[in-house]
């Protein structure tokens, strides 16, 4: 079974601050993206990885990441929105690929267990998304900042990545979305828009997305545990 990963690392990272996109900012002396790619390489089931980066970072990214690690076989330029970036990466996936795994470049603390389980579930059901159940009280707030409703959290999950799909299913979902100019907040939404089932794989609170300066503090706690010696 061939598995290709598409890693969108095309964001500007404006919420993080600074002049360097968040995926290239350093954590314990190495770029955040380094740890993400290392985990995907070390899990042992991904045969190819396509990295999607901002246009202005393309030349540097090719020099820094192509073949480093070995599964990074292509670097492509991202689009205006996340969905455009993932689609640009997907277009470079070989048609004979069986499974496509999409994972955020700024989620460096995913586990091998999550990767393998997500791939297995996608193989069986066609589409698998990583998520964790909501335990906090959820409020709906209006434009003036007043609470309009307390939302029942039963059955609510916070979605993460990886999100994993059979190649043909994701291809069909992109085709429909592009023809209708439909944008979803994640690839799982595109499968839902296609009318196909999506299976949830339980993720981890450790699988954080590094988007704000305060996330770096939490990452410092995880780094020695997940990547000892790095």
C-alpha contacts under 8 A as a table, 3 or more apart, distances in Angstrom:
res1	aa1	res2	aa2	distance
1	X	98	X	6.24
1	X	99	X	7.55
2	X	46	X	7.25
2	X	47	X	6.37
2	X	97	X	5.48
2	X	98	X	5.42
2	X	99	X	6.33
3	X	45	X	6.83
3	X	46	X	4.99
3	X	47	X	5.73
3	X	48	X	6.91
3	X	97	X	6.47
3	X	98	X	6.28
3	X	99	X	4.74
3	X	100	X	5.82
3	X	101	X	7.10
4	X	46	X	5.89
4	X	47	X	6.02
4	X	48	X	4.80
4	X	49	X	5.61
4	X	50	X	7.57
4	X	93	X	7.04
4	X	97	X	6.85
4	X	99	X	6.35
4	X	100	X	5.00
4	X	101	X	6.14
5	X	46	X	6.80
5	X	48	X	6.29
5	X	49	X	4.57
5	X	50	X	6.15
5	X	100	X	5.73
5	X	101	X	4.53
5	X	102	X	5.73
5	X	103	X	7.32
6	X	49	X	5.86
6	X	50	X	4.85
6	X	51	X	6.11
6	X	52	X	7.41
6	X	86	X	6.89
6	X	89	X	5.97
6	X	90	X	6.77
6	X	100	X	7.17
6	X	101	X	6.11
6	X	102	X	4.85
6	X	103	X	6.57
7	X	49	X	7.28
7	X	50	X	6.22
7	X	51	X	5.00
7	X	52	X	6.04
7	X	86	X	7.62
7	X	89	X	7.87
7	X	102	X	5.85
7	X	103	X	5.15
7	X	104	X	5.72
7	X	105	X	5.61
8	X	11	X	7.93
8	X	51	X	6.27
8	X	52	X	4.75
8	X	53	X	6.70
8	X	78	X	7.55
8	X	82	X	7.39
8	X	85	X	6.37
8	X	86	X	6.04
8	X	89	X	7.79
8	X	102	X	7.67
8	X	103	X	6.92
8	X	104	X	5.62
8	X	105	X	5.78
9	X	23	X	6.30
9	X	33	X	7.96
9	X	51	X	6.93
9	X	52	X	5.41
9	X	53	X	4.99
9	X	54	X	7.39
9	X	104	X	6.72
9	X	105	X	4.91
9	X	106	X	7.29
10	X	52	X	5.80
10	X	53	X	4.07
10	X	54	X	4.52
10	X	77	X	7.64
10	X	78	X	5.46
10	X	79	X	7.71
10	X	82	X	7.61
10	X	85	X	6.88
11	X	21	X	6.87
11	X	22	X	7.75
11	X	23	X	7.96
11	X	53	X	7.58
11	X	54	X	6.76
11	X	82	X	7.75
12	X	21	X	5.10
12	X	22	X	7.14
12	X	54	X	7.51
13	X	16	X	5.50
13	X	17	X	7.03
13	X	20	X	7.93
13	X	21	X	5.01
13	X	22	X	4.92
13	X	23	X	7.70
13	X	211	X	6.81
14	X	17	X	5.40
14	X	18	X	7.74
14	X	21	X	7.58
15	X	211	X	6.39
15	X	212	X	5.63
15	X	213	X	7.88
16	X	22	X	6.28
16	X	211	X	5.81
16	X	212	X	4.55
16	X	213	X	5.34
17	X	213	X	7.62
18	X	21	X	7.79
20	X	24	X	6.49
20	X	25	X	6.27
21	X	24	X	5.64
21	X	25	X	6.58
22	X	25	X	5.12
22	X	32	X	7.64
22	X	106	X	7.48
22	X	210	X	7.72
22	X	211	X	7.04
23	X	31	X	6.76
23	X	32	X	5.39
23	X	33	X	5.31
23	X	105	X	6.33
23	X	106	X	5.54
24	X	31	X	4.87
24	X	32	X	5.95
24	X	33	X	6.20
25	X	30	X	7.85
25	X	31	X	5.17
25	X	32	X	6.08
26	X	29	X	5.55
26	X	30	X	4.85
26	X	31	X	4.09
26	X	32	X	5.75
27	X	30	X	5.36
27	X	31	X	5.89
27	X	32	X	5.75
27	X	216	X	7.47
27	X	219	X	7.81
27	X	220	X	7.37
28	X	220	X	7.36
28	X	223	X	7.67
28	X	230	X	7.84
30	X	34	X	6.53
30	X	35	X	7.97
31	X	34	X	5.32
31	X	35	X	7.45
32	X	35	X	5.81
32	X	36	X	6.94
32	X	105	X	7.82
32	X	106	X	6.36
32	X	108	X	6.67
33	X	36	X	5.13
33	X	37	X	6.22
33	X	105	X	5.62
33	X	106	X	6.27
33	X	108	X	6.96
34	X	37	X	5.38
34	X	38	X	6.05
35	X	38	X	5.02
35	X	39	X	6.21
35	X	108	X	5.24
35	X	109	X	7.66
35	X	227	X	7.92
36	X	39	X	5.41
36	X	40	X	6.46
36	X	105	X	6.10
36	X	106	X	7.05
36	X	107	X	6.39
36	X	108	X	4.07
36	X	109	X	7.07
36	X	110	X	7.78
37	X	40	X	5.15
37	X	41	X	6.10
37	X	69	X	7.03
37	X	105	X	7.80
37	X	108	X	7.85
38	X	41	X	5.05
38	X	42	X	5.97
38	X	69	X	6.83
39	X	42	X	5.07
39	X	43	X	6.13
39	X	108	X	7.48
39	X	109	X	7.97
39	X	110	X	7.42
39	X	111	X	7.49
39	X	112	X	7.34
40	X	43	X	5.51
40	X	44	X	7.61
40	X	46	X	6.90
40	X	112	X	7.92
41	X	44	X	6.15
41	X	46	X	6.75
41	X	69	X	6.82
41	X	70	X	7.63
41	X	71	X	6.37
43	X	46	X	7.29
43	X	112	X	5.35
43	X	115	X	7.50
43	X	116	X	7.86
44	X	47	X	8.00
45	X	116	X	7.64
46	X	49	X	7.38
46	X	71	X	7.43
47	X	71	X	6.16
48	X	71	X	4.78
48	X	72	X	6.22
48	X	73	X	6.16
49	X	71	X	5.33
49	X	72	X	4.61
49	X	73	X	5.89
49	X	74	X	6.96
50	X	72	X	5.98
50	X	73	X	6.19
50	X	74	X	4.92
50	X	75	X	5.84
50	X	76	X	7.31
50	X	89	X	6.16
50	X	92	X	7.55
50	X	93	X	7.70
51	X	72	X	6.92
51	X	74	X	6.29
51	X	75	X	4.76
51	X	76	X	6.26
51	X	89	X	7.12
52	X	75	X	5.85
52	X	76	X	4.92
52	X	77	X	5.56
52	X	78	X	5.39
52	X	85	X	6.51
52	X	86	X	7.40
52	X	88	X	7.70
52	X	89	X	6.12
53	X	57	X	6.39
53	X	58	X	6.19
53	X	61	X	7.33
53	X	75	X	7.23
53	X	76	X	6.37
53	X	77	X	5.23
53	X	78	X	5.38
54	X	57	X	5.29
54	X	58	X	6.34
54	X	77	X	5.75
54	X	78	X	5.46
54	X	79	X	7.82
55	X	58	X	5.18
55	X	77	X	5.23
55	X	78	X	6.68
56	X	59	X	7.55
57	X	60	X	5.53
57	X	61	X	5.86
58	X	61	X	5.07
58	X	62	X	6.14
58	X	75	X	7.42
58	X	76	X	7.28
58	X	77	X	6.49
59	X	62	X	5.25
59	X	63	X	6.42
60	X	63	X	5.12
60	X	64	X	5.99
61	X	64	X	4.99
61	X	65	X	5.52
61	X	66	X	7.24
61	X	75	X	7.25
62	X	65	X	5.56
62	X	66	X	5.06
62	X	75	X	6.14
63	X	66	X	6.33
64	X	68	X	7.14
65	X	68	X	4.74
65	X	69	X	7.04
65	X	72	X	6.91
66	X	69	X	7.49
66	X	70	X	7.81
66	X	72	X	5.45
66	X	73	X	6.13
66	X	74	X	6.46
66	X	75	X	6.70
67	X	70	X	4.38
67	X	71	X	6.36
67	X	72	X	4.95
67	X	73	X	5.97
68	X	71	X	7.47
68	X	72	X	6.29
69	X	72	X	5.93
70	X	73	X	7.23
72	X	75	X	7.64
74	X	92	X	7.99
76	X	88	X	7.15
76	X	89	X	6.43
77	X	85	X	7.35
77	X	88	X	7.26
78	X	82	X	7.89
78	X	84	X	6.79
78	X	85	X	4.10
78	X	86	X	7.44
78	X	88	X	6.38
78	X	89	X	7.70
79	X	82	X	6.99
79	X	83	X	7.81
79	X	84	X	4.72
79	X	85	X	4.53
79	X	88	X	7.18
80	X	84	X	6.23
80	X	85	X	7.20
81	X	84	X	5.22
81	X	85	X	6.38
82	X	85	X	5.03
82	X	86	X	6.22
83	X	86	X	5.19
83	X	87	X	6.06
83	X	183	X	6.96
83	X	184	X	7.30
83	X	185	X	7.65
83	X	186	X	7.26
83	X	187	X	7.53
84	X	87	X	5.05
84	X	88	X	6.14
85	X	88	X	5.09
85	X	89	X	6.37
86	X	89	X	5.08
86	X	90	X	6.01
86	X	102	X	7.72
87	X	90	X	4.82
87	X	91	X	6.11
87	X	174	X	7.32
88	X	91	X	5.30
88	X	92	X	7.03
89	X	92	X	5.45
89	X	93	X	7.00
90	X	93	X	5.21
93	X	97	X	7.05
94	X	97	X	5.57
95	X	167	X	7.59
97	X	100	X	7.36
97	X	167	X	6.36
98	X	166	X	5.80
98	X	167	X	5.44
98	X	168	X	7.95
99	X	119	X	7.31
99	X	122	X	7.58
99	X	123	X	7.23
99	X	164	X	6.98
99	X	165	X	5.66
99	X	166	X	4.59
99	X	167	X	5.31
100	X	164	X	5.69
100	X	165	X	5.33
100	X	166	X	6.19
100	X	167	X	5.73
101	X	119	X	7.59
101	X	162	X	6.36
101	X	163	X	5.82
101	X	164	X	4.29
101	X	165	X	6.48
102	X	161	X	6.94
102	X	162	X	5.45
102	X	163	X	5.25
102	X	164	X	6.14
103	X	107	X	7.54
103	X	161	X	5.14
103	X	162	X	4.44
103	X	163	X	6.56
104	X	107	X	5.55
104	X	161	X	6.40
104	X	162	X	7.30
104	X	209	X	7.68
105	X	108	X	7.06
106	X	209	X	5.59
106	X	210	X	5.44
106	X	211	X	7.58
107	X	110	X	6.65
107	X	161	X	7.83
107	X	207	X	6.17
107	X	208	X	5.71
107	X	209	X	4.70
107	X	210	X	6.42
108	X	207	X	7.25
108	X	208	X	7.74
108	X	209	X	7.87
109	X	206	X	6.29
109	X	207	X	5.00
109	X	208	X	6.89
109	X	222	X	7.61
109	X	226	X	6.90
110	X	114	X	6.77
110	X	115	X	7.60
110	X	204	X	7.79
110	X	206	X	7.36
110	X	207	X	5.04
111	X	114	X	5.30
111	X	115	X	6.54
111	X	207	X	7.89
112	X	115	X	5.08
112	X	116	X	6.12
113	X	116	X	5.33
113	X	117	X	5.96
114	X	117	X	5.24
114	X	118	X	5.91
114	X	130	X	7.69
114	X	162	X	7.92
114	X	201	X	7.63
114	X	202	X	7.82
114	X	203	X	6.47
115	X	118	X	5.29
115	X	119	X	6.24
115	X	162	X	7.01
116	X	119	X	5.20
116	X	120	X	6.18
117	X	120	X	5.08
117	X	121	X	6.12
117	X	201	X	7.25
118	X	121	X	5.15
118	X	122	X	6.08
118	X	128	X	5.81
118	X	129	X	7.08
118	X	130	X	7.19
118	X	162	X	7.42
118	X	163	X	7.29
118	X	164	X	6.25
118	X	201	X	6.22
119	X	122	X	5.14
119	X	123	X	6.09
119	X	128	X	7.58
119	X	164	X	6.15
119	X	165	X	7.82
120	X	123	X	5.10
120	X	124	X	6.47
121	X	124	X	5.13
121	X	125	X	5.90
121	X	126	X	7.47
121	X	127	X	7.30
121	X	128	X	5.97
121	X	199	X	7.29
121	X	201	X	7.72
122	X	125	X	5.16
122	X	126	X	4.54
122	X	127	X	4.61
122	X	128	X	4.96
122	X	164	X	5.81
122	X	165	X	5.32
122	X	166	X	6.40
122	X	199	X	7.79
123	X	126	X	5.71
123	X	127	X	7.74
123	X	165	X	7.49
123	X	166	X	6.56
125	X	128	X	7.34
125	X	197	X	7.59
125	X	198	X	7.42
125	X	199	X	6.85
126	X	165	X	5.52
126	X	166	X	5.23
126	X	169	X	6.86
126	X	197	X	7.84
126	X	198	X	7.48
127	X	163	X	7.60
127	X	164	X	5.84
127	X	165	X	4.48
127	X	166	X	6.68
127	X	169	X	7.90
127	X	188	X	7.44
127	X	191	X	7.55
127	X	197	X	7.04
127	X	198	X	5.01
127	X	199	X	6.11
128	X	163	X	5.72
128	X	164	X	5.15
128	X	165	X	6.39
128	X	188	X	7.73
128	X	198	X	5.70
128	X	199	X	4.76
128	X	200	X	5.66
128	X	201	X	6.54
129	X	159	X	7.22
129	X	160	X	7.25
129	X	161	X	6.64
129	X	162	X	6.50
129	X	163	X	4.35
129	X	164	X	6.38
129	X	188	X	6.56
129	X	198	X	7.06
129	X	199	X	6.38
129	X	200	X	5.09
129	X	201	X	5.95
130	X	159	X	6.06
130	X	160	X	5.21
130	X	161	X	5.42
130	X	162	X	5.90
130	X	163	X	6.13
130	X	200	X	5.85
130	X	201	X	4.79
130	X	202	X	5.72
130	X	203	X	5.17
131	X	157	X	5.94
131	X	158	X	5.30
131	X	159	X	4.15
131	X	160	X	5.16
131	X	161	X	7.59
131	X	200	X	6.43
131	X	201	X	6.27
131	X	202	X	5.29
131	X	203	X	5.06
131	X	204	X	7.72
132	X	157	X	5.27
132	X	158	X	5.24
132	X	159	X	6.57
132	X	160	X	7.74
132	X	202	X	5.52
132	X	203	X	5.41
132	X	204	X	6.54
132	X	205	X	7.46
133	X	155	X	7.40
133	X	156	X	6.05
133	X	157	X	4.14
133	X	158	X	6.11
134	X	153	X	6.44
134	X	156	X	5.66
134	X	157	X	5.16
134	X	158	X	6.21
135	X	153	X	7.37
136	X	153	X	7.81
137	X	150	X	7.57
137	X	151	X	7.63
137	X	153	X	6.89
138	X	150	X	5.97
138	X	151	X	5.36
138	X	152	X	7.28
138	X	153	X	6.57
139	X	147	X	6.44
139	X	148	X	7.51
139	X	149	X	5.78
139	X	150	X	4.48
139	X	151	X	5.68
140	X	147	X	5.86
140	X	148	X	5.60
140	X	149	X	5.02
140	X	150	X	6.13
140	X	151	X	6.68
141	X	144	X	7.89
141	X	145	X	5.76
141	X	146	X	5.44
141	X	147	X	4.36
141	X	148	X	5.38
141	X	149	X	7.09
142	X	145	X	5.44
142	X	146	X	5.55
142	X	147	X	6.36
142	X	148	X	6.17
143	X	146	X	7.46
147	X	150	X	7.67
153	X	156	X	5.22
160	X	163	X	7.71
160	X	203	X	7.26
160	X	207	X	7.65
163	X	187	X	7.12
163	X	188	X	7.08
165	X	169	X	6.69
165	X	170	X	6.11
166	X	169	X	5.41
166	X	170	X	6.44
167	X	170	X	5.43
167	X	171	X	6.12
168	X	171	X	5.01
168	X	172	X	6.17
169	X	172	X	5.16
169	X	173	X	6.22
169	X	191	X	7.71
170	X	173	X	4.94
170	X	174	X	6.14
170	X	191	X	7.15
171	X	174	X	5.28
171	X	175	X	6.20
172	X	175	X	5.07
172	X	176	X	6.32
172	X	194	X	7.93
173	X	176	X	5.30
173	X	177	X	6.13
173	X	190	X	5.57
173	X	191	X	5.65
173	X	193	X	7.59
173	X	194	X	5.80
174	X	177	X	5.05
174	X	178	X	5.88
174	X	190	X	7.02
175	X	178	X	5.31
175	X	179	X	6.14
176	X	179	X	5.22
176	X	180	X	6.24
176	X	194	X	7.12
177	X	180	X	5.25
177	X	181	X	5.69
177	X	182	X	4.70
177	X	183	X	6.79
177	X	190	X	6.74
177	X	193	X	7.81
178	X	181	X	4.87
178	X	182	X	6.35
179	X	182	X	7.78
183	X	190	X	7.78
184	X	187	X	6.92
184	X	189	X	5.39
184	X	190	X	6.10
185	X	189	X	6.70
186	X	189	X	5.52
186	X	190	X	7.17
187	X	190	X	5.17
187	X	191	X	6.74
188	X	191	X	5.16
188	X	192	X	6.35
188	X	198	X	6.78
189	X	192	X	4.95
189	X	193	X	6.07
190	X	193	X	4.93
190	X	194	X	6.26
191	X	194	X	4.96
191	X	195	X	6.51
191	X	196	X	5.67
191	X	197	X	7.22
191	X	198	X	7.04
192	X	195	X	4.99
192	X	196	X	5.57
192	X	197	X	6.61
192	X	198	X	7.03
193	X	196	X	7.61
203	X	207	X	7.15
204	X	207	X	5.30
205	X	208	X	6.53
206	X	222	X	7.53
209	X	215	X	7.87
210	X	215	X	5.40
210	X	216	X	6.85
210	X	219	X	7.97
211	X	215	X	6.66
212	X	215	X	5.40
212	X	216	X	7.37
213	X	216	X	5.58
213	X	217	X	7.52
214	X	217	X	5.50
214	X	218	X	7.06
215	X	218	X	5.26
215	X	219	X	6.14
216	X	219	X	4.82
216	X	220	X	6.23
217	X	220	X	5.26
217	X	221	X	6.97
218	X	221	X	5.32
218	X	222	X	6.71
219	X	222	X	5.05
219	X	223	X	5.93
220	X	223	X	5.29
220	X	224	X	7.36
221	X	224	X	6.76
221	X	225	X	7.50
222	X	225	X	5.34
222	X	226	X	6.05
223	X	226	X	5.35
223	X	227	X	5.50
223	X	228	X	7.26
224	X	227	X	5.35
224	X	228	X	4.81
224	X	229	X	7.41
224	X	230	X	7.75
225	X	228	X	5.88
227	X	230	X	5.68
